[in-house]
Amino acid sequence: MNLDTFYENTWCPGCGNFGIFTALKEVISSLIEEKTPKENIVITSGIGCHAKIADYLNLNSFYCLHGRPVITAEGIKLANPKLKVIVCAGDGDAYNEGISHLIHAAKRNIDITVLVHDNRNFALTTGQFTATSPKGFKGPSTPEGSQEEPFDPLKIMLASGATFIAQGYSAKTDHLKNLIKQGILHKGFSFIDILQPCMTYSPKAYQLYNERIFEAEPQNLTSEKEALKKINQWKFGEEIKIPIGIFYKIQKPVYKIRNYD
Amino acid sequence: MIKDYSILIGGEAGQGSRKAGLIIGKLFSSLGYRVFIYDDYQSLIRGGHNFSQIRVSEKKILSHRRKIDFLLALDENTIKKHENDLDKKGIIIYNSDKVSLGNKKSIGIAMETIVKEAGGIPIMGNTALIAGFAKIVGIKWETLEKLLKKEFKKFQEINLIIAKTAFDDTKNLIKLKKLNQKSLPILTGNETLCLGAVKAGLDFYMAYPMTPATGILHYLAEHEKDFNIAVAQLENEIAVINAAIGAAFSGARTMVGTSGGGFALMTEGLSLAAQSETPLVIVESQRAAPSTGVPTYTGQGDLLFALTAGHGDILRFVIAPGDADETAFWAGKILNLSWKYQTPSILLIDKEISESTFSFDENILKKIKCEKPLLWDKKGKYLRYKNTKNGISPLAFPGQKEAIVKANSYEHDEFGLTVEDEKSIEKMQNKRLRKFKEMEKEVDKLEAIKVYGKKTAKKAIVCWGSTKGPAKEAAENLGIKMVQPVILEPFPEKQIKKALKGVEKLILVETNAIGQLEKVLNCYGIKINQKILKYNARPFLPEEIEEKIKL
């Protein structure tokens, strides 16, 4: 199924966004084949390199403000619960400018899927540090290296009440496809942090991720304790192995608005 | 002589003076009187001094006056604070268990004893006070009993015992006449705003609590089922406006409400609504600012802000109704206008309209319809931003077969894809400018300027929003003209110039410190001869305006 517009793709060669784009298109194609009406799918995006996906996808979309793709998606979903709303957000969108919306969306367990294209820097503004950049990240605003430790968004999501938490890697497209599909099919708030190398501002990331990323062993997905253990294996900073996969998945009542059931 | 009385009831927060004031208002309303209640309360939950000033009259009134005929004191502080405003023939009604006033003009009610003997709790003292007052002014027990039964669903029996005891213990002094005119419901401006918006097809209301707009959230949440609407409280005002834009993109007629500070947070979203051509109504109920300011008191300091808020060249309607009737009408109208022109709009009111209680003319609602916006005819490829002659592109919503709906915060082409080339940018900006021309034409067709008082007078007051109430009364008493611009953007230049024809002295009346309407009028070459400004966070009284104009 062709889901492309004819818009010129301007992502840098080797950009992690390509992998996410491919995986997402394949998942959406399979959903449509499985009888989800195409017109019921809506994409929201923030502002940043990732967000160009709104121009590239020939689907309903709202190219939102920076930091606001999650909350705009919530409004879209609340007013028409039949829609499948998928958020494409950058780490700057989701974890810096719009962190409050991400936390509250998880807290209310609204039935949307959030994909964070986490390249761990503000790439479109030429490479400043974000909330998930490693400590010591050198960018034009931190020439001596950033002083701040990154935070772990998966831990924040667990603490906020997200009912589906996963980590993916843009270069493992088949694995990622499964995560996105599971996330969209999950009834409630699903969150997937997708590690994506930025070839321009963090060129070593691709090699590092390839060396360190591994598919996590299956576990009891309803155990918060086990989820935390998985999340804590890597804390977005240290030079250790990085597990990917679904870490947490539980069922809880979904946030609904009266008169829009 | 026109019958016109003022009753002030006051006490500490938590003593129930507001509820008692509302019951007194309803009592008079049931006797055919027109009612206006000014509520004065502080930003606290217990203690302090709160009061309601209930003015009742044969004719419609839109503000309170200084003089008080009946001072109903739940505590001693109320007497101290307000006895200077008591009319020569005025009467103080007080709690004789706490205070002793030897004065002839005062009547004590043993509030605490009565409540205690009936087995009630302290707040029920206000029931005793209402009942005593009702007896003094000659309201029949049956009238009072009927109302109290409606008002007190909980502890009804105890409240009725308290009321009956106080009623029987008090002497009648005056015989108030029942008026031979239809009784009108009494509602706050926030409530009439909701009724108007619902009548125009409101689907969704979103807000973050902020005084004085919070009443809208409460009223709509309480009546969510009856009105068949959706209501959501979200994490902050930035969330509210972005979620509202999302909901409108889905096709829901959405409104948000806040005060100045919350509106400040919404301005980035306002710009998004303009750029993405998303219909959206923002209610901005002003309070005394800057910043946190005086949260539970009034002001008209956000006019220039509402007119210019948001980055970029933004089209918008800004409408400032002057009382509860107008608020109902314009809340409906602005929702229809927002959808007709796919634009953000601001309904600019203030605490004085939001939280004051008015006799409401329900016939207003008959003038409001849910008007259908321009919808896609399902022919050819759907273009969200189709470059039409009048700049208005037909709407389609996600979920509609054959339509791909793409909204964009970036400058975009007709389909909704991002553009950066000169030609496309200019083309879209021109499309939106043509839309603005249509909005201007629309304003010409509406009653954007109201004129009151003596229409041929050479002296005229110009004011906007809630200042209409006291200014209209002052103008009528002085035999001068009053001109009130209701629509402030697009500015009704032709209409106001027509209304000001023959005026030699123009007097500006506003509750802000710098004369914001004057600055707007100056842009259109209209000069002010006298400025009457008030900025102590209290509304004007009609007599204050009269005194200043006479000087």
Interface residues (C-beta under 8 A of the other chain):
Chain A: T5 Y7 P37 E39 N40 V42 T44 I47 K52 A54 D55 N58 L59 N60 S61 F62 Y63 C64 L65 R68 I71 T72 A73 E74 G75 I76 K77 L78 A79 N80 K82 L83 S100 H101 I103 H104 I257 R258 N259 Y260
Chain B: D203 F204 M206 E224 K225 N228 I229 A230 V231 A232 L234 E235 N236 I238 A239 N242 A243 A244 I245 G246 A247 A248 F249 S250 G251 A252 T254 E268 G269 L272 S276 F397 P398 G399 Q400 K401 E402 A403 I404 V405 K406 A407 N408 S409 Y410 H412 G416 L417 T418
